[in-house]
Amino acid sequence: MTPQQAARRHKHLVVRDYLAELIATELEVGDAVPSERALTERFDVSRMTVRQALDALVAEGTLVREQGRGTFVAPRHADFEMRLTTFGEESRRRGLEPGAQVLQADTVPAGPRVARALDLPEGAPVHHVSRLRTADGTPMSIETSWIPAHLAPDLLADGVPDSLYAVLRELNLGPTWGEDALQAADATTTEAEQLGMTTSRAVMRTQRRSYSGQTAVMFTQSTFRGDRYSVIVPLREARPMLVPRPPRATQHGPGAVEPVAAQLAPATLAPAPLVPAPFATTPEGVS
């Protein structure tokens, strides 16, 4: 790196640190930051240097650009770890206040996909709840859940409860394990409007089956806005297979020994993993 390059990098960091301090101490979400011209004059640097500082803060989600308007302080970005918890529980863990707006709540016959996901016969009654989830008042996701009606007959008797998981726990049906499937996508026009998305259409769609023991208790499809939400997935070292592979050749005839895998393979203890069809864009498409 030449001295000239080092000097430009230093100036870029000075501008970036100034803006970060300004955001932390004086500005609020939605406030405009000083213009490129103002920053150029204040620090006696080139516009390219100022733009580099702004680009860094935009890339990390601290600032957001709006075409033709300027650069503004972005709403807080939420990082959620994949756990068997609710949106509200994860929000509170990170110091955010969760909220929900009910979009739809009724009891309906299970369509083919919902029935398969919940191990029910097609047409069995299921509670259907769709909500717009918020964190600190900012729309974060559209969450649609289905629960077998026979497991919680009075689930919607007094309106939609604050926590569906909490109701299941009260019925001794608290989820103990689950399966998630994730897919990147573009928001539909309706989703973008509901989520308040103006500069980006990127969303993450998830499907989750939640189980209490061997009973499927909930199937949920969520659409998260990509500019306000990221997922943390804990990883661990790979472990050896529980069931050894069978030998390449098997003896036949008297005295033949059954393959070790066949001797050790346990009976199936859990339903087959969820392999979702292409993600639907509306609740009707998931039925």
C-alpha positions as CSV (number, residue, x, y, z in Angstrom):
1,M,0.0,0.0,0.0
2,T,1.4,3.4,-1.0
3,P,1.4,6.3,1.4
4,Q,-1.2,8.0,-0.7
5,Q,-3.4,4.9,-0.5
6,A,-2.9,4.7,3.3
7,A,-3.9,8.4,3.6
8,R,-7.1,7.8,1.6
9,R,-8.0,4.8,3.7
10,H,-7.4,6.8,6.9
11,K,-9.6,9.6,5.7
12,H,-12.3,7.1,4.8
13,L,-12.2,5.6,8.4
14,V,-12.3,9.1,9.9
15,V,-15.5,9.9,8.0
16,R,-17.0,6.5,8.8
17,D,-16.2,6.9,12.5
18,Y,-17.7,10.4,12.6
19,L,-20.9,9.2,11.0
20,A,-21.1,6.2,13.4
21,E,-20.7,8.5,16.4
22,L,-23.3,10.9,15.0
23,I,-25.8,8.0,14.6
24,A,-25.1,6.7,18.1
25,T,-25.4,10.0,19.9
26,E,-27.6,12.4,17.9
27,L,-29.6,10.9,15.1
28,E,-32.6,8.6,15.3
29,V,-34.0,6.0,12.9
30,G,-35.2,7.8,9.7
31,D,-33.0,10.9,10.2
32,A,-30.9,12.0,7.2
33,V,-27.1,12.0,7.5
34,P,-25.1,14.9,6.2
35,S,-24.9,15.1,2.5
36,E,-21.8,14.0,0.5
37,R,-21.0,17.6,-0.3
38,A,-21.2,18.6,3.4
39,L,-18.9,15.8,4.4
40,T,-16.5,16.5,1.6
41,E,-16.2,20.1,2.8
42,R,-16.0,19.2,6.5
43,F,-13.2,16.7,6.1
44,D,-11.5,18.1,3.0
45,V,-11.6,14.8,1.2
46,S,-12.8,13.7,-2.2
47,R,-16.4,12.7,-2.8
48,M,-15.2,9.1,-3.6
49,T,-13.7,8.9,0.0
50,V,-17.0,10.1,1.5
51,R,-19.0,7.6,-0.7
52,Q,-16.7,4.8,0.5
53,A,-17.5,5.6,4.1
54,L,-21.2,5.7,3.4
55,D,-21.1,2.5,1.4
56,A,-19.6,0.7,4.4
57,L,-22.4,1.8,6.7
58,V,-25.0,0.9,4.1
59,A,-23.5,-2.5,3.6
60,E,-23.7,-3.3,7.4
61,G,-27.3,-2.1,7.6
62,T,-26.6,1.1,9.7
63,L,-27.7,3.4,6.8
64,V,-30.2,3.0,4.0
65,R,-30.2,4.9,0.7
66,E,-33.5,6.0,-0.9
67,Q,-33.4,6.9,-4.6
68,G,-33.7,10.6,-5.1
69,R,-34.0,11.4,-1.4
70,G,-30.7,10.7,0.3
71,T,-29.2,8.5,3.0
72,F,-30.9,7.8,6.3
73,V,-30.4,6.0,9.6
74,A,-31.8,2.5,9.0
75,P,-34.1,0.7,11.5
76,R,-32.4,-1.7,13.8
77,H,-31.4,-5.0,12.1
78,A,-32.4,-8.2,13.9
79,D,-30.2,-11.2,14.0
80,F,-32.1,-14.3,15.1
81,E,-30.7,-17.7,15.9
82,M,-32.5,-20.8,14.6
83,R,-34.1,-22.2,17.7
84,L,-37.4,-23.9,18.6
85,T,-38.8,-20.6,20.0
86,T,-41.3,-18.1,18.9
87,F,-40.7,-14.8,17.1
88,G,-41.7,-12.9,20.3
89,E,-39.3,-14.9,22.5
90,E,-36.4,-14.3,20.1
91,S,-37.2,-10.6,19.8
92,R,-37.2,-10.2,23.6
93,R,-33.9,-12.1,23.9
94,R,-32.3,-9.3,21.7
95,G,-33.9,-6.4,23.5
96,L,-36.7,-5.8,20.9
97,E,-40.3,-5.4,21.7
98,P,-42.4,-7.8,19.6
99,G,-45.8,-7.0,18.2
100,A,-48.4,-8.7,16.0
101,Q,-51.2,-7.6,13.7
102,V,-53.7,-10.3,12.9
103,L,-54.4,-10.6,9.2
104,Q,-56.6,-13.7,9.3
105,A,-57.8,-16.2,11.9
106,D,-60.3,-19.0,11.3
107,T,-60.7,-22.8,11.3
108,V,-60.6,-24.4,7.9
109,P,-60.3,-27.8,6.2
110,A,-56.6,-28.8,5.8
111,G,-55.5,-28.7,2.1
112,P,-53.2,-31.4,0.7
113,R,-49.9,-29.8,1.8
114,V,-51.0,-28.7,5.2
115,A,-52.5,-32.2,5.8
116,R,-49.2,-33.8,4.8
117,A,-47.2,-31.5,7.0
118,L,-49.4,-32.2,10.1
119,D,-49.9,-35.9,9.4
120,L,-53.6,-35.4,9.1
121,P,-56.2,-36.7,6.6
122,E,-57.0,-34.1,3.9
123,G,-59.9,-31.9,4.9
124,A,-59.4,-32.3,8.7
125,P,-60.1,-29.1,10.6
126,V,-57.1,-26.9,11.4
127,H,-56.8,-23.5,13.0
128,H,-55.3,-21.0,10.5
129,V,-53.7,-17.9,11.9
130,S,-51.9,-15.3,9.7
131,R,-50.1,-12.3,11.4
132,L,-47.8,-9.4,10.6
133,R,-45.0,-9.6,13.1
134,T,-43.1,-6.5,14.2
135,A,-40.0,-5.7,16.3
136,D,-39.9,-2.2,17.9
137,G,-42.8,-1.3,15.7
138,T,-41.0,-2.2,12.4
139,P,-42.6,-4.9,10.2
140,M,-40.4,-7.9,10.1
141,S,-42.3,-10.9,8.8
142,I,-45.6,-12.3,7.7
143,E,-46.3,-15.5,9.7
144,T,-49.0,-18.0,8.9
145,S,-49.6,-21.1,11.1
146,W,-51.8,-24.1,11.1
147,I,-52.6,-26.2,14.2
148,P,-54.8,-29.3,14.2
149,A,-58.1,-28.3,15.7
150,H,-58.5,-31.5,17.7
151,L,-55.4,-30.7,19.7
152,A,-56.6,-27.2,20.8
153,P,-60.3,-27.0,20.2
154,D,-60.7,-23.6,22.0
155,L,-57.6,-22.0,20.5
156,L,-59.5,-19.1,18.8
157,A,-62.4,-18.9,21.2
158,D,-61.3,-15.6,22.7
159,G,-59.4,-14.3,19.7
160,V,-55.8,-15.0,18.6
161,P,-53.6,-15.6,21.7
162,D,-50.3,-13.7,22.0
163,S,-48.3,-16.9,21.7
164,L,-49.5,-20.1,20.0
165,Y,-46.6,-22.0,21.5
166,A,-47.7,-20.9,25.0
167,V,-51.2,-22.3,24.4
168,L,-49.7,-25.6,23.3
169,R,-47.5,-25.7,26.4
170,E,-50.5,-25.2,28.6
171,L,-52.0,-28.3,26.9
172,N,-48.9,-30.3,27.5
173,L,-48.2,-30.2,23.8
174,G,-45.2,-27.8,23.9
175,P,-42.9,-28.3,20.9
176,T,-39.8,-30.4,21.7
177,W,-38.3,-30.5,18.2
178,G,-38.9,-29.4,14.7
179,E,-37.7,-29.0,11.1
180,D,-37.0,-25.8,9.1
181,A,-36.7,-25.3,5.4
182,L,-35.4,-21.9,4.1
183,Q,-35.5,-20.3,0.7
184,A,-34.5,-16.9,-0.7
185,A,-37.1,-15.1,-2.8
186,D,-38.6,-11.8,-4.0
187,A,-41.6,-10.4,-2.1
188,T,-44.9,-10.3,-3.9
189,T,-46.5,-6.8,-4.3
190,T,-48.8,-7.6,-1.3
191,E,-46.0,-8.8,0.9
192,A,-43.9,-5.7,0.1
193,E,-46.7,-3.4,1.0
194,Q,-47.5,-5.3,4.3
195,L,-43.8,-5.3,5.3
196,G,-43.2,-1.7,4.3
197,M,-40.5,-2.5,1.9
198,T,-39.6,0.4,-0.4
199,T,-35.9,-0.2,-1.6
200,S,-35.6,-4.0,-1.6
201,R,-37.8,-6.9,-2.5
202,A,-35.5,-9.6,-1.1
203,V,-37.2,-11.9,1.5
204,M,-36.5,-15.2,3.2
205,R,-39.2,-17.7,3.2
206,T,-39.2,-20.4,5.9
207,Q,-41.4,-23.5,6.6
208,R,-41.4,-25.1,10.0
209,R,-43.0,-28.3,11.3
210,S,-43.1,-28.3,15.1
211,Y,-43.5,-31.6,17.0
212,S,-44.4,-32.5,20.6
213,G,-42.8,-35.9,20.9
214,Q,-44.1,-37.7,17.8
215,T,-47.1,-35.5,17.3
216,A,-47.1,-32.7,14.7
217,V,-48.6,-29.7,16.5
218,M,-47.9,-26.8,14.1
219,F,-47.0,-26.0,10.6
220,T,-45.8,-22.5,10.0
221,Q,-44.8,-20.6,6.9
222,S,-43.1,-17.2,7.4
223,T,-41.8,-14.5,5.0
224,F,-39.1,-12.3,6.5
225,R,-37.8,-9.1,5.0
226,G,-34.2,-9.5,3.9
227,D,-33.1,-5.9,4.7
228,R,-34.1,-6.2,8.4
229,Y,-33.6,-9.8,9.3
230,S,-30.7,-12.3,9.3
231,V,-30.4,-15.8,10.6
232,I,-27.7,-17.3,12.8
233,V,-27.4,-21.1,12.3
234,P,-25.3,-22.8,15.0
235,L,-22.9,-25.4,13.6
236,R,-21.0,-28.3,15.2
237,E,-18.5,-30.9,14.2
238,A,-19.8,-33.6,12.0
239,R,-20.4,-36.9,13.8
240,P,-20.0,-40.5,12.5
241,M,-23.1,-42.1,11.0
242,L,-25.2,-43.9,13.7
243,V,-25.9,-46.9,11.3
244,P,-22.9,-48.5,9.6
245,R,-23.2,-49.0,5.8
246,P,-23.8,-52.5,4.6
247,P,-20.9,-54.5,3.2
248,R,-20.4,-54.3,-0.6
249,A,-21.3,-58.0,-1.1
250,T,-23.6,-60.1,1.0
251,Q,-23.3,-63.9,1.4
252,H,-26.3,-66.0,0.6
253,G,-27.3,-69.5,1.5
254,P,-27.0,-71.5,4.7
255,G,-25.1,-69.7,7.4
256,A,-25.2,-66.4,5.7
257,V,-24.9,-63.4,8.1
258,E,-27.4,-60.6,7.8
259,P,-25.7,-57.2,7.1
260,V,-24.6,-55.3,10.2
261,A,-26.7,-52.3,9.1
262,A,-29.8,-54.4,9.0
263,Q,-29.1,-55.8,12.5
264,L,-28.5,-52.3,14.0
265,A,-31.0,-50.2,12.1
266,P,-33.6,-49.0,14.6
267,A,-37.3,-48.8,13.9
268,T,-38.4,-45.5,12.5
269,L,-38.8,-43.1,15.5
270,A,-39.7,-39.8,13.7
271,P,-41.6,-38.7,10.6
272,A,-39.8,-38.2,7.4
273,P,-38.0,-34.9,7.0
274,L,-39.9,-32.0,5.5
275,V,-39.1,-31.7,1.8
276,P,-41.3,-28.7,0.8
277,A,-42.7,-28.1,-2.6
278,P,-41.9,-24.7,-4.2
279,F,-42.8,-22.0,-1.6
280,A,-46.2,-20.5,-2.1
281,T,-46.7,-16.8,-2.0
282,T,-50.1,-16.7,-0.4
283,P,-51.8,-18.8,2.4
284,E,-54.2,-20.2,-0.2
285,G,-51.3,-21.6,-2.2
286,V,-50.0,-23.5,0.8
287,S,-53.3,-25.4,1.5
